[in-house]
């Protein structure tokens, strides 16, 4: 198991490994296995007259063989400690995979004369993108088989598929490292030939001009990975032209096309401000013009229909409002309000049709879909009856349509696609995710609770369990949280969860502040100098579930990833006694050091989320909650930490250093495990089956702690 690690290095670290006999005896008392001890090389970090000592800063070098050896050693230690659960992990993997319909197909959608859909083949990890011309009875054309592209790669992700207006060319981005640095390729769909044009260091997404030969795309900085440039590529030309460079390091850029197909749009966006530039898609060689100059704390997005632009904006509207403008007068003084700001409703999305306007809204923490008939000015909200659900607008590329495609899911209802006829006001079921193995939603129950935070805020909690779950204060419960960037953690069906629910677990989501579930203010109250609300909300929800006898501290577990991993790190520092176990996925835990290093991807663009620690006040507040900086000598719960070597969002060294420091400081003998995927990044494995191995590890860890 450890033959690839230099023996002298491991001895230097004081690592005590199992003998051959111990490795064979997986049932041996694992308390006798000594955990890894990382080398300490103190590094002083000074700012604002304050000095922090980071003993594990040396791990910040993914090219250093010593670091790679350490990560391999941690993986080996995890395998040893989880050896008794080997068969359980295999069993979990097989049962989760057995619920997947391996030969499957999405609901086709019509665009520009073709029906497009995605299908999966039995035993294959990746999707096959297809289309049929004119009718679903026509012959299938495979436009891209990702299984072929993935051959020879441990990781493969394809994104940004874009078909030219004349339907002849396909642009797509591919990443085989998991650093989200995509190379765009162009395929001739008539000849199946992949053209010589290869465009590296992109975000994957390309937008065709209407001449069918010009492609606009966004290029990334090779160090910070910030999307900072919009380029113009013309087929066959060797050199691409820079169209726009975003000089403000707190902004990212993207490029898009209005649903009408008439305009190409460059979007510059930071956490609190945005700016759009527009260009006639028929005139790709002309100059983009600013739609509305950026202003501090003003966000807006635009779309186009006939003789007007439509704008969703928070200008003088905390929860956003809908406005319109003439094509030639787009500055905000010329905007006309169509849907006003409402204190109890968040406007989240806009979908335009020839005769209808569809709004995605959120009220009381739940999503709604509002259909407005622009001819009669009548409107209708689609009705959903479950206590916790998610409804969203689906793929609707055709402007001249009376049918709205939307998606629906809940904690007990599998992912479902409907077509809603906006004229007859009738919904037609097009497809529901088939869950193999006899899943019956009637055997499960979902609830939505409201928990009162210390300051009086009402925090929603969504919970699901198998009927028969006993609220006796002794049942296992997994509580999930995120709470950042205004990303709402909407409830959705996950067939993998059945493996926990059928073993007696309840699963709950705490919709803490920092998300946007309860409106824009919910986000504002969970960031910057109010960030600690996220943590205290989660703790309050955990305490409430214990008080209501869903569980107790011996059977309560918590999980969160990325910024949700920060949440995990914060709550175990604040109240570790609440939880028996924690799963921290790709956790953002070294907040101060990361936010001080502007060369790290995403740092500068997040100053409005966390603060800029070059400001003393922001530094002191961040330091007061940063998980890595607040590890102390005390008992912690059992903890499983996961990361990816190539993670571009939360660098692998944050969780690695955190685990090393926890091992040094904690006073208990509970499990502390680190798993590093040496082939993946922030999103984990790329294949639909490969990712189940990660889930199986996490669930096996929880079940191990439950003695199941």
C-alpha positions as CSV (number, residue, x, y, z in Angstrom):
1,X,0.0,0.0,0.0
2,X,2.8,2.4,0.8
3,X,5.5,1.1,-1.5
4,X,5.5,4.4,-3.6
5,X,6.4,6.6,-0.6
6,X,10.0,7.3,0.3
7,X,10.7,5.5,3.6
8,X,13.0,8.0,5.0
9,X,10.5,10.8,4.4
10,X,7.7,8.9,6.2
11,X,10.1,8.2,9.1
12,X,11.1,11.8,9.2
13,X,7.4,12.7,9.8
14,X,7.2,10.2,12.6
15,X,4.5,8.3,10.8
16,X,3.8,4.9,12.3
17,X,2.3,2.5,9.8
18,X,0.7,-0.9,10.2
19,X,2.9,-3.9,9.9
20,X,2.0,-6.5,7.3
21,X,0.1,-8.5,9.9
22,X,-1.8,-5.4,11.0
23,X,-2.8,-4.7,7.4
24,X,-4.3,-8.1,7.1
25,X,-6.1,-7.8,10.4
26,X,-8.6,-5.1,9.5
27,X,-10.7,-5.7,12.6
28,X,-7.8,-4.8,14.9
29,X,-8.6,-2.0,17.4
30,X,-7.9,1.1,15.2
31,X,-7.2,3.2,18.3
32,X,-3.8,1.5,18.3
33,X,-3.0,2.8,14.9
34,X,-1.1,6.1,15.3
35,X,-2.3,8.9,13.0
36,X,0.0,10.8,10.7
37,X,2.1,13.6,12.1
38,X,3.0,16.3,9.6
39,X,6.4,18.1,9.6
40,X,6.3,21.6,11.1
41,X,8.2,24.4,9.3
42,X,7.1,27.6,10.9
43,X,6.4,30.6,8.6
44,X,5.7,34.0,10.0
45,X,2.8,35.9,8.3
46,X,2.8,39.6,9.3
47,X,0.3,42.3,8.6
48,X,-1.4,45.2,10.5
49,X,1.2,44.6,13.3
50,X,-0.1,41.1,13.8
51,X,1.9,37.9,13.3
52,X,0.5,34.5,12.5
53,X,2.6,31.4,12.6
54,X,1.7,28.9,9.9
55,X,3.6,25.6,10.5
56,X,2.2,23.9,7.4
57,X,2.6,26.6,4.8
58,X,5.1,24.3,3.1
59,X,2.2,22.3,1.7
60,X,1.3,25.2,-0.7
61,X,3.3,23.7,-3.5
62,X,1.7,21.1,-5.6
63,X,4.8,20.5,-7.7
64,X,6.9,19.6,-4.6
65,X,7.4,15.8,-4.4
66,X,7.4,16.0,-0.6
67,X,3.8,17.5,-0.7
68,X,2.6,14.8,-3.1
69,X,4.1,12.1,-0.9
70,X,2.2,13.6,2.0
71,X,-1.1,13.6,0.2
72,X,-0.6,10.0,-0.9
73,X,0.3,9.1,2.7
74,X,-2.9,10.7,3.9
75,X,-4.9,8.7,1.3
76,X,-3.2,5.5,2.5
77,X,-4.0,6.3,6.1
78,X,-7.6,6.8,5.2
79,X,-7.7,3.4,3.4
80,X,-6.2,1.8,6.5
81,X,-8.7,3.4,8.9
82,X,-11.6,2.6,6.6
83,X,-10.5,-0.9,5.7
84,X,-13.3,-2.5,7.8
85,X,-15.8,-0.6,5.7
86,X,-14.3,-1.8,2.4
87,X,-17.3,-4.1,1.7
88,X,-19.7,-1.5,2.9
89,X,-18.2,1.1,0.4
90,X,-18.5,-1.4,-2.4
91,X,-22.1,-2.3,-1.4
92,X,-23.1,1.4,-1.3
93,X,-21.5,2.0,-4.7
94,X,-23.3,-0.9,-6.2
95,X,-26.7,0.0,-4.8
96,X,-26.4,3.7,-5.8
97,X,-25.4,2.7,-9.3
98,X,-28.2,0.1,-9.5
99,X,-30.7,3.0,-9.1
100,X,-29.4,4.7,-12.2
101,X,-31.1,3.9,-15.5
102,X,-27.8,3.5,-17.4
103,X,-29.4,3.7,-20.9
104,X,-31.3,7.0,-20.6
105,X,-32.2,10.1,-22.6
106,X,-33.2,13.6,-21.9
107,X,-36.4,15.3,-23.2
108,X,-35.6,16.7,-26.7
109,X,-36.0,20.4,-27.3
110,X,-36.5,22.2,-30.6
111,X,-34.0,24.8,-31.8
112,X,-33.6,26.1,-35.3
113,X,-35.1,23.1,-37.0
114,X,-33.4,20.4,-35.0
115,X,-34.5,18.4,-31.9
116,X,-31.5,18.3,-29.5
117,X,-31.1,15.8,-26.7
118,X,-28.5,14.0,-24.5
119,X,-28.4,10.3,-24.0
120,X,-26.3,7.9,-21.9
121,X,-25.3,4.4,-22.9
122,X,-25.1,1.4,-20.6
123,X,-21.8,1.1,-18.8
124,X,-20.6,4.4,-20.1
125,X,-19.5,7.3,-17.9
126,X,-20.2,10.3,-20.2
127,X,-23.0,11.8,-22.2
128,X,-23.6,11.5,-25.9
129,X,-25.0,14.7,-27.5
130,X,-27.4,14.1,-30.4
131,X,-30.0,15.8,-32.7
132,X,-32.6,14.9,-35.2
133,X,-33.6,17.2,-38.1
134,X,-37.3,18.3,-38.3
135,X,-38.9,15.4,-36.5
136,X,-38.2,13.0,-33.7
137,X,-38.8,10.2,-36.2
138,X,-35.7,11.4,-38.3
139,X,-32.4,9.6,-38.2
140,X,-30.2,10.4,-35.2
141,X,-27.0,12.4,-35.7
142,X,-24.4,12.2,-32.9
143,X,-22.9,15.6,-32.7
144,X,-20.5,14.8,-29.8
145,X,-19.7,11.6,-27.9
146,X,-17.8,12.6,-24.8
147,X,-17.0,8.9,-24.1
148,X,-14.7,9.1,-27.1
149,X,-13.1,12.3,-26.0
150,X,-12.5,11.0,-22.5
151,X,-10.4,8.0,-23.7
152,X,-7.0,8.1,-22.1
153,X,-7.9,10.7,-19.5
154,X,-8.5,10.2,-15.8
155,X,-10.7,13.3,-15.9
156,X,-12.8,14.8,-18.7
157,X,-15.4,17.5,-18.7
158,X,-17.1,19.0,-21.7
159,X,-19.0,22.3,-21.5
160,X,-20.2,25.2,-23.6
161,X,-21.7,23.4,-26.5
162,X,-22.8,26.0,-29.1
163,X,-24.1,25.3,-32.6
164,X,-23.7,28.0,-35.3
165,X,-26.9,29.7,-36.5
166,X,-26.7,27.8,-39.8
167,X,-26.5,24.5,-37.8
168,X,-23.3,23.4,-39.5
169,X,-20.6,24.0,-36.8
170,X,-20.3,23.0,-33.2
171,X,-18.0,24.8,-30.7
172,X,-17.3,23.1,-27.4
173,X,-14.8,23.3,-24.5
174,X,-13.0,20.4,-23.0
175,X,-11.0,20.2,-19.7
176,X,-8.9,17.1,-19.0
177,X,-7.1,18.4,-15.9
178,X,-10.0,19.7,-13.7
179,X,-8.6,23.2,-13.4
180,X,-11.5,24.7,-15.4
181,X,-9.1,25.7,-18.1
182,X,-11.0,24.7,-21.3
183,X,-9.7,24.4,-24.8
184,X,-12.4,25.2,-27.4
185,X,-12.6,23.0,-30.4
186,X,-14.9,23.4,-33.5
187,X,-16.5,20.5,-35.3
188,X,-18.0,20.5,-38.7
189,X,-21.3,18.6,-38.2
190,X,-21.7,17.9,-41.9
191,X,-18.4,16.1,-42.3
192,X,-17.8,15.1,-38.6
193,X,-14.3,16.7,-39.0
194,X,-12.8,18.6,-36.1
195,X,-11.2,21.7,-37.4
196,X,-7.7,22.7,-36.7
197,X,-8.9,25.7,-34.7
198,X,-8.1,25.0,-31.1
199,X,-8.4,27.8,-28.5
200,X,-6.8,27.3,-25.1
201,X,-7.3,28.9,-21.7
202,X,-11.0,29.6,-22.0
203,X,-14.1,29.3,-19.9
204,X,-15.5,26.8,-22.5
205,X,-18.3,29.0,-23.7
206,X,-18.3,30.5,-27.2
207,X,-20.9,32.6,-28.9
208,X,-21.4,32.6,-32.7
209,X,-22.0,35.7,-34.6
210,X,-24.6,35.4,-37.3
211,X,-22.0,35.2,-40.1
212,X,-21.3,31.6,-38.9
213,X,-17.6,32.1,-39.0
214,X,-16.9,34.4,-36.1
215,X,-16.8,33.1,-32.5
216,X,-16.6,35.3,-29.4
217,X,-15.2,33.7,-26.3
218,X,-13.8,34.5,-22.9
219,X,-10.1,33.9,-22.1
220,X,-8.7,33.2,-18.6
221,X,-5.6,34.7,-16.9
222,X,-3.2,31.7,-16.7
223,X,-2.2,32.5,-13.1
224,X,-5.3,33.8,-11.4
225,X,-7.7,31.9,-13.7
226,X,-9.9,35.1,-13.8
227,X,-11.9,35.4,-16.9
228,X,-10.7,38.8,-18.0
229,X,-10.7,39.0,-21.8
230,X,-13.2,38.6,-24.6
231,X,-11.6,37.5,-27.8
232,X,-12.9,37.2,-31.4
233,X,-11.9,34.2,-33.4
234,X,-12.5,33.9,-37.1
235,X,-12.4,30.4,-38.6
236,X,-9.1,29.7,-40.3
237,X,-7.3,32.7,-39.0
238,X,-4.2,32.1,-36.9
239,X,-4.5,35.1,-34.6
240,X,-7.5,36.0,-32.4
241,X,-8.3,39.6,-31.7
242,X,-8.8,41.0,-28.2
243,X,-12.2,42.7,-28.1
244,X,-12.4,43.7,-24.5
245,X,-10.1,43.5,-21.5
246,X,-11.6,43.8,-17.9
247,X,-9.0,45.8,-16.0
248,X,-10.8,45.7,-12.7
249,X,-9.5,42.6,-10.9
250,X,-12.7,42.3,-8.9
251,X,-14.7,41.7,-12.0
252,X,-15.1,38.6,-14.3
253,X,-16.3,38.8,-17.9
254,X,-18.6,36.4,-19.9
255,X,-20.1,36.6,-23.3
256,X,-23.6,35.6,-24.2
257,X,-26.3,36.0,-26.9
258,X,-29.8,37.3,-26.4
259,X,-32.6,34.8,-26.9
260,X,-33.7,36.6,-30.0
261,X,-30.3,35.9,-31.6
262,X,-30.0,39.6,-32.5
263,X,-27.4,40.8,-30.0
264,X,-24.1,39.5,-28.6
265,X,-23.6,40.6,-25.0
266,X,-20.4,41.0,-22.9
267,X,-21.1,40.9,-19.2
268,X,-18.7,42.3,-16.7
269,X,-19.7,41.3,-13.1
270,X,-18.5,41.5,-9.6
271,X,-20.3,40.6,-6.4
272,X,-22.1,43.9,-6.2
273,X,-21.9,45.6,-9.6
274,X,-22.3,44.7,-13.3
275,X,-22.0,46.2,-16.7
276,X,-23.1,45.0,-20.2
277,X,-21.9,45.7,-23.7
278,X,-23.9,44.9,-26.8
279,X,-23.2,44.3,-30.4
280,X,-25.4,43.6,-33.4
281,X,-24.8,39.9,-34.1
282,X,-25.0,40.5,-37.8
283,X,-22.0,42.9,-37.6
284,X,-19.3,41.1,-35.7
285,X,-16.5,43.4,-36.8
286,X,-18.1,46.5,-35.3
287,X,-17.5,47.9,-31.8
288,X,-19.5,46.9,-28.7
289,X,-21.2,49.7,-26.9
290,X,-21.9,50.0,-23.2
291,X,-25.6,49.3,-22.4
292,X,-25.5,51.1,-19.0
293,X,-22.2,52.1,-17.3
294,X,-21.4,50.2,-14.1
295,X,-22.3,51.8,-10.8
296,X,-21.4,50.7,-7.3
297,X,-23.9,48.2,-5.8
298,X,-26.0,48.1,-9.0
299,X,-26.5,44.8,-10.8
300,X,-28.4,44.2,-14.0
301,X,-28.9,41.6,-16.7
302,X,-30.5,42.1,-20.1
303,X,-32.4,40.3,-22.8
304,X,-34.1,41.4,-26.0
305,X,-37.4,41.0,-27.7
306,X,-38.6,42.8,-30.8
307,X,-38.2,46.6,-30.3
308,X,-37.2,46.5,-26.6
309,X,-34.5,45.4,-24.2
310,X,-35.7,43.9,-20.9
311,X,-33.6,44.5,-17.7
312,X,-33.7,42.6,-14.4
313,X,-32.0,44.9,-11.9
314,X,-31.6,45.8,-8.2
315,X,-31.3,49.5,-9.0
316,X,-33.4,51.1,-6.2
317,X,-34.8,47.6,-5.8
318,X,-33.4,45.3,-3.1
319,X,-35.2,42.2,-4.4
320,X,-34.8,43.2,-8.1
321,X,-37.4,44.5,-10.5
322,X,-38.1,44.2,-14.2
323,X,-37.7,47.1,-16.6
324,X,-37.6,47.8,-20.3
325,X,-35.9,50.2,-22.6
326,X,-35.9,51.3,-26.2
327,X,-33.1,49.8,-28.4
328,X,-31.3,53.1,-28.9
329,X,-31.8,54.5,-25.4
330,X,-30.4,52.0,-22.9
331,X,-29.0,54.1,-20.1
332,X,-31.0,53.7,-16.9
333,X,-32.7,57.1,-17.0
334,X,-34.6,55.7,-20.0
335,X,-35.7,52.5,-18.3
336,X,-39.4,52.0,-17.6
337,X,-40.6,49.8,-14.8
338,X,-42.7,46.7,-15.6
339,X,-42.6,44.7,-12.4
340,X,-41.8,46.6,-9.2
341,X,-39.6,45.6,-6.3
342,X,-41.5,43.7,-3.6
343,X,-40.3,43.3,0.0
344,X,-41.4,39.7,0.2
345,X,-40.7,38.4,-3.3
346,X,-37.2,38.0,-4.9
347,X,-37.1,38.2,-8.7
348,X,-34.6,35.7,-9.9
349,X,-35.0,35.0,-13.6
350,X,-36.6,36.1,-16.8
351,X,-37.7,34.0,-19.9
352,X,-39.1,35.9,-22.9
353,X,-41.5,34.5,-25.5
354,X,-43.2,36.3,-28.4
355,X,-46.5,36.7,-26.5
356,X,-45.5,35.8,-22.9
357,X,-43.1,36.9,-20.2
358,X,-42.2,34.2,-17.6
359,X,-40.6,35.2,-14.3
360,X,-38.8,33.0,-11.8
361,X,-39.6,34.3,-8.3
362,X,-39.0,33.3,-4.7
363,X,-41.3,33.8,-1.8
364,X,-41.1,32.5,1.7
365,X,-38.0,30.5,0.7
366,X,-39.8,28.6,-2.1
367,X,-39.4,29.0,-5.9
368,X,-42.4,30.1,-8.0
369,X,-43.0,30.4,-11.7
370,X,-45.2,33.3,-12.9
371,X,-46.6,33.4,-16.5
372,X,-47.7,36.8,-17.9
373,X,-49.8,37.0,-21.1
374,X,-48.5,40.1,-22.7
375,X,-51.5,40.4,-25.0
376,X,-54.2,40.2,-22.4
377,X,-52.1,41.3,-19.4
378,X,-53.4,38.3,-17.4
379,X,-51.1,36.2,-15.3
380,X,-50.9,32.9,-13.6
381,X,-48.6,31.3,-11.0
382,X,-48.0,27.6,-11.5
383,X,-49.1,25.6,-8.4
384,X,-46.9,23.3,-6.4
385,X,-48.2,21.5,-3.3
386,X,-45.3,19.9,-1.5
387,X,-43.9,21.6,1.6
388,X,-40.3,21.7,0.2
389,X,-39.7,21.6,-3.6
390,X,-37.8,23.3,-6.4
391,X,-39.4,24.5,-9.6
392,X,-37.3,26.2,-12.4
393,X,-37.6,27.2,-16.0
394,X,-36.0,24.7,-18.3
395,X,-34.6,24.9,-21.8
396,X,-36.8,27.2,-24.0
397,X,-34.7,28.4,-26.9
398,X,-37.6,29.2,-29.3
399,X,-39.0,32.7,-28.9
400,X,-42.2,32.0,-31.0
401,X,-43.6,29.3,-28.7
402,X,-46.7,29.0,-26.5
403,X,-45.1,26.1,-24.5
404,X,-43.0,26.7,-21.4
405,X,-40.7,23.8,-20.4
406,X,-40.1,23.7,-16.7
407,X,-38.5,21.4,-14.2
408,X,-39.8,20.2,-10.8
409,X,-38.2,18.2,-8.0
410,X,-38.4,17.7,-4.3
411,X,-36.8,15.7,-1.6
412,X,-39.1,12.8,-2.4
413,X,-40.1,13.5,-6.0
414,X,-37.6,12.5,-8.7
415,X,-36.5,15.2,-11.3
416,X,-39.5,15.8,-13.5
417,X,-39.9,17.8,-16.8
418,X,-43.2,19.4,-17.8
419,X,-44.4,21.3,-20.8
420,X,-46.9,24.0,-19.8
421,X,-49.1,25.3,-22.5
422,X,-49.4,29.0,-21.7
423,X,-52.5,29.4,-23.9
424,X,-54.6,26.5,-22.4
425,X,-52.9,26.7,-19.0
426,X,-52.3,22.9,-18.9
427,X,-49.1,21.1,-18.0
428,X,-48.0,17.9,-19.7
429,X,-45.6,15.5,-18.1
430,X,-42.8,14.8,-20.5
431,X,-40.4,12.8,-18.3
432,X,-39.7,11.8,-14.7
433,X,-36.4,10.4,-13.6
434,X,-36.7,6.7,-13.4
435,X,-35.2,5.3,-10.2
436,X,-34.6,1.6,-10.5
437,X,-34.9,-0.8,-7.7
438,X,-38.5,-0.1,-6.8
439,X,-38.3,3.4,-5.3
440,X,-41.7,4.5,-4.0
441,X,-42.1,8.2,-2.9
442,X,-45.0,7.2,-0.8
443,X,-42.6,5.5,1.6
444,X,-40.8,8.8,2.4
445,X,-41.9,12.0,4.1
446,X,-40.7,15.5,3.8
447,X,-41.2,18.5,6.2
448,X,-40.3,22.2,6.2
449,X,-39.5,23.7,9.6
450,X,-38.9,27.3,10.6
451,X,-36.3,27.8,13.3
452,X,-35.9,31.1,15.2
453,X,-32.4,32.4,15.3
454,X,-31.0,34.4,18.2
455,X,-31.8,37.7,16.5
456,X,-35.4,36.6,15.6
457,X,-34.7,35.6,12.0
458,X,-36.8,32.7,10.8
459,X,-34.4,30.1,9.2
460,X,-36.1,27.4,7.0
461,X,-35.1,23.8,7.4
462,X,-36.1,21.2,4.8
463,X,-36.0,17.6,6.1
464,X,-36.7,14.1,4.6
465,X,-36.8,10.6,6.1
466,X,-38.3,7.2,5.5
467,X,-41.7,6.8,7.1
468,X,-41.2,5.0,10.4
469,X,-38.4,7.3,11.3
470,X,-38.6,7.7,15.1
471,X,-38.3,11.1,16.6
472,X,-37.0,9.7,19.8
473,X,-33.9,11.8,20.2
474,X,-31.7,8.8,19.2
475,X,-32.0,8.6,15.4
476,X,-29.1,9.6,13.1
477,X,-29.5,12.8,11.1
478,X,-27.3,14.5,8.5
479,X,-27.6,18.3,8.4
480,X,-26.3,20.0,5.2
481,X,-25.5,23.7,4.9
482,X,-23.8,26.2,2.5
483,X,-24.7,29.9,3.0
484,X,-22.6,32.0,0.7
485,X,-22.6,34.0,-2.6
486,X,-26.4,34.3,-2.5
487,X,-26.6,30.7,-3.7
488,X,-29.9,29.2,-2.5
489,X,-29.7,25.5,-1.4
490,X,-32.9,24.5,-3.0
491,X,-34.3,21.0,-2.2
492,X,-34.0,18.4,-4.9
493,X,-34.2,14.7,-5.3
494,X,-31.0,12.7,-4.9
495,X,-31.3,8.9,-5.5
496,X,-28.0,8.4,-3.6
497,X,-29.7,9.6,-0.4
498,X,-31.9,6.6,-0.4
499,X,-28.9,4.6,0.9
500,X,-28.9,6.7,4.0
501,X,-32.6,7.1,4.5
502,X,-33.2,3.3,4.2
503,X,-30.6,2.8,6.9
504,X,-32.5,5.0,9.3
505,X,-31.0,8.4,8.7
506,X,-32.9,11.7,8.3
507,X,-31.5,14.3,5.9
508,X,-32.0,18.0,6.5
509,X,-30.9,21.2,4.7
510,X,-30.5,24.4,6.8
511,X,-31.2,27.4,4.6
512,X,-28.9,29.7,6.5
513,X,-28.1,33.3,5.8
514,X,-25.6,34.0,3.1
515,X,-27.9,32.2,0.6
516,X,-30.8,34.0,-1.0
517,X,-33.7,31.7,0.0
518,X,-35.5,34.4,1.9
519,X,-34.7,37.3,-0.4
520,X,-31.7,39.5,-1.1
521,X,-31.4,40.7,2.5
522,X,-30.9,37.1,3.5
523,X,-27.7,37.2,1.5
524,X,-26.7,40.6,2.7
525,X,-27.0,39.4,6.3
526,X,-24.7,36.5,5.7
527,X,-21.6,38.0,4.2
528,X,-18.8,40.5,5.0
529,X,-19.1,41.7,8.6
530,X,-22.3,39.7,9.1
531,X,-20.7,36.4,8.0
532,X,-21.0,34.8,11.5
533,X,-24.8,34.8,11.1
534,X,-24.3,31.9,8.7
535,X,-22.5,29.9,11.4
536,X,-24.9,30.7,14.3
537,X,-27.9,30.0,12.1
538,X,-26.6,26.5,11.4
539,X,-25.8,25.9,15.1
540,X,-29.3,27.1,16.0
541,X,-30.9,24.7,13.5
542,X,-28.8,21.8,14.8
543,X,-29.9,22.6,18.4
544,X,-33.5,22.9,17.3
545,X,-33.4,19.4,15.7
546,X,-32.1,18.0,18.9
547,X,-34.7,19.9,21.0
548,X,-37.5,18.5,18.7
549,X,-36.1,15.0,19.3
550,X,-35.1,14.3,15.6
551,X,-31.7,13.3,16.9
552,X,-29.1,14.0,19.6
553,X,-25.4,15.0,19.8
554,X,-24.4,11.3,19.6
555,X,-26.2,10.9,16.2
556,X,-26.0,14.3,14.6
557,X,-23.8,14.8,11.6
558,X,-23.1,17.8,9.4
559,X,-21.9,18.2,5.8
560,X,-20.9,21.1,3.6
561,X,-18.7,21.8,0.6
562,X,-16.5,24.7,-0.5
563,X,-17.9,27.8,1.3
564,X,-20.1,25.2,3.1
565,X,-16.8,23.6,4.1
566,X,-15.9,26.9,5.7
567,X,-19.2,26.6,7.6
568,X,-18.2,23.1,8.8
569,X,-14.8,24.4,10.0
570,X,-16.4,27.3,11.8
571,X,-19.1,25.4,13.6
572,X,-16.7,22.7,14.9
573,X,-14.5,25.4,16.3
574,X,-17.5,27.1,17.9
575,X,-19.5,24.1,19.2
576,X,-17.8,20.8,18.4
577,X,-19.8,19.0,21.1
578,X,-23.0,19.3,19.0
579,X,-21.9,16.8,16.3
580,X,-20.7,13.2,16.2
581,X,-19.2,13.6,12.8
582,X,-18.5,16.2,10.0
583,X,-17.9,15.7,6.3
584,X,-16.1,18.8,4.9
585,X,-15.9,18.7,1.1
586,X,-13.3,20.8,-0.6
587,X,-13.5,23.2,2.4
588,X,-12.5,26.9,2.2
589,X,-10.8,27.0,5.7
590,X,-7.7,29.2,5.4
591,X,-9.6,32.3,4.8
592,X,-7.1,35.0,5.8
593,X,-4.1,33.6,4.0
594,X,-6.1,32.9,0.8
595,X,-7.7,36.3,0.7
596,X,-4.3,38.0,1.2
597,X,-2.9,36.2,-1.9
598,X,-4.2,37.9,-5.0
599,X,-2.4,35.4,-7.2
600,X,-4.8,32.6,-6.1
601,X,-7.7,32.1,-8.4
602,X,-10.9,33.9,-7.5
603,X,-9.4,35.9,-4.6
604,X,-9.8,39.5,-6.0
605,X,-13.3,38.8,-7.2
606,X,-14.4,37.9,-3.7
607,X,-13.4,40.9,-1.7
608,X,-17.1,42.0,-1.6
609,X,-18.1,38.6,-0.3
610,X,-15.6,38.1,2.5
611,X,-13.8,41.5,2.7
612,X,-10.3,42.5,1.8
613,X,-7.9,41.7,4.6
614,X,-5.5,44.4,3.7
615,X,-8.1,46.5,5.5
616,X,-7.4,46.0,9.2
617,X,-11.1,45.7,10.2
618,X,-11.8,43.1,7.6
619,X,-8.6,41.2,8.6
620,X,-9.5,41.1,12.2
621,X,-13.1,39.9,11.5
622,X,-12.0,37.2,9.1
623,X,-9.3,36.0,11.5
624,X,-11.9,35.8,14.3
625,X,-13.8,33.0,12.4
626,X,-11.3,31.5,9.9
627,X,-11.3,27.8,10.7
628,X,-7.5,27.3,10.3
629,X,-6.6,30.2,12.5
630,X,-9.0,29.1,15.3
631,X,-8.1,25.5,15.8
632,X,-7.2,25.1,19.5
633,X,-6.5,22.4,22.0
634,X,-9.8,20.8,22.6
635,X,-11.9,17.8,21.5
636,X,-13.3,17.8,18.0
637,X,-15.9,15.4,16.4
638,X,-15.0,12.7,13.9
639,X,-14.1,14.5,10.7
640,X,-13.7,13.4,7.0
641,X,-12.2,16.0,4.7
642,X,-12.1,15.7,0.9
643,X,-10.2,17.7,-1.7
644,X,-8.9,17.5,-5.2
645,X,-5.3,18.1,-6.2
646,X,-6.2,20.3,-9.2
647,X,-8.9,22.3,-7.4
648,X,-9.0,25.8,-8.9
649,X,-11.5,27.3,-6.4
650,X,-10.3,26.0,-3.1
651,X,-6.7,25.0,-3.3
652,X,-5.9,21.5,-2.0
653,X,-3.5,22.9,0.6
654,X,-6.2,24.5,2.6
655,X,-7.9,21.2,3.7
656,X,-4.5,19.5,3.9
657,X,-3.1,22.2,6.3
658,X,-6.3,22.2,8.3
659,X,-6.1,18.4,8.9
660,X,-2.5,18.7,9.8
661,X,-3.2,21.4,12.4
662,X,-6.2,19.6,13.8
663,X,-4.1,16.5,14.3
664,X,-1.5,18.6,16.2
665,X,-4.0,20.4,18.4
666,X,-7.0,18.2,19.1
667,X,-7.2,16.4,22.4
668,X,-9.5,13.5,21.4
669,X,-8.9,10.2,19.6
670,X,-11.7,10.4,17.2
671,X,-11.3,9.9,13.5
672,X,-9.7,12.6,11.3
673,X,-9.3,11.6,7.7
674,X,-8.2,13.4,4.5
675,X,-9.0,12.1,1.0
676,X,-7.3,13.8,-1.9
677,X,-8.5,12.9,-5.4
678,X,-5.2,13.1,-7.3
679,X,-7.0,13.4,-10.7
680,X,-9.8,15.8,-9.9
681,X,-10.6,19.4,-8.9
682,X,-13.4,21.3,-7.2
683,X,-16.3,19.3,-8.6
684,X,-14.7,15.9,-7.9
685,X,-14.7,13.1,-10.4
686,X,-16.1,13.8,-13.9
687,X,-17.8,10.5,-14.7
688,X,-21.4,9.7,-13.6
689,X,-20.3,6.4,-12.0
690,X,-16.9,7.5,-10.8
691,X,-18.4,10.2,-8.6
692,X,-20.4,7.5,-6.7
693,X,-17.1,6.3,-5.2
694,X,-16.8,9.6,-3.4
695,X,-20.3,9.5,-2.2
696,X,-19.8,5.9,-1.0
697,X,-16.8,6.9,1.0
698,X,-18.7,9.7,2.7
699,X,-21.7,7.5,3.5
700,X,-19.5,4.7,4.7
701,X,-17.8,7.1,7.1
702,X,-21.1,8.2,8.6
703,X,-22.4,4.6,8.8
704,X,-19.1,3.6,10.5
705,X,-19.7,6.1,13.2
706,X,-23.2,4.8,13.6
707,X,-21.9,1.3,13.9
708,X,-24.0,0.1,11.0
